[in-house]
């Protein structure tokens, strides 16, 4: 991860029957292409794949209010992604991550 990161990209949810994971937009697009899923929404926060249930897979952006809370930052491709934290997650961020990462999430002291 790089101290040069200045914003938190939106996370995308990838689902393929057996697993669900969080990824960046580039990986979500690649995932969709590999499964012949049709991408909708361009690069907006409302991007998603069509016909997900028929193909047994999907990729879609996740609004921050729907993401839930995490005990650690989400990341993909050496980039931290927008993450809502539990109180344990905030404590972990503050104790185990460099100041620039804490600042990126708005927890700099």
N, C-alpha and C positions, 0 to 999 in steps of 0.2 A: 504494500500500500504506500502511497506517496503523499508527502506533506503538501504537495502541489494541488491536491483536490480542494476545490473551493465551494462545491455544492453537493447536495445529496440527490442523485438521480432516483426516480420512482422505481419501486420494485415491481416485478412481474411474477405472477404465479404460473408455474408450469405443472401440468397434470397429465399423467400418462397411465391411467388405470392403477398401476402398482405403486406410484410414488407421486408426491407433490413436493415441489421445491421452489425456492425464491431465486430469481435471476435478474440480470440487467436486461434492458431492451434488446441489445444486440443478440444476446443468447436466446431470448424469447423468440425473436425473428428467425434465428437459425433453427431452433427447436421446431417452429411451425413449418418451415420449409422442408426439413427432414421428414416430416410426417404428412406432407402435402396438405397442410391446413391453410385456408385462405385468410390472410391478414386484413383486418379492417381498422380504420381509425388513424392511419398514418403514424405519426410519432406523438400523438396526443396522449393525455392521461386516460383516454377512453379507448385505447387500442385493445384488440382482442382477436381471436380466431373464430371463424364461422364453422358451423357443423361439427362442433366439438363432441357432442354426444354420439353422433353417428360414427365418428372416427376413433372414439375412445381416448381422445387427448385434447388438450387445450392450452392456450397461453393467453394471459390477459393482464392488463395493468391492475394494480390493486390500490384503490384509494386509501390514504393513510388511516381513515376512520374504520375501514374494514379489515385492515391488516392484523389487528390485535396487538398484543404486546409481546416483547421478546426479552430474554435474559442476556442477549448479546447482540451486537450490531449485525445486520444482514450485509453481506458483501458478495461481489461477483466480479470476475475479471480484474482483480486488484483494485476495486473501487467499492467504497462503502455506499450502501443504499439507504434511502430514507427508512427509518426504523422507529417505532414507538416502543418504549422500554417499560418493563415492570420496575418496581422499586429496587429489586435485586439487580436488574439490568443496569440501572443508573449507577448503583454502587460499584458494579463490576467495571463499567465504563470509566468511572472516576478513579478506580484503584489500579487498573491494569492497562490502560491505554494512554498514549502520549497526549500532551496538552492540545496539540493541533486537532486530534480526533475528537477530543472532548469539546473543543470550540466548534468544530464542524456540526456537532449535534446540539450546540447551544448550552453546553454544561461547563464552559470554561469558568474557572474561579479567578 
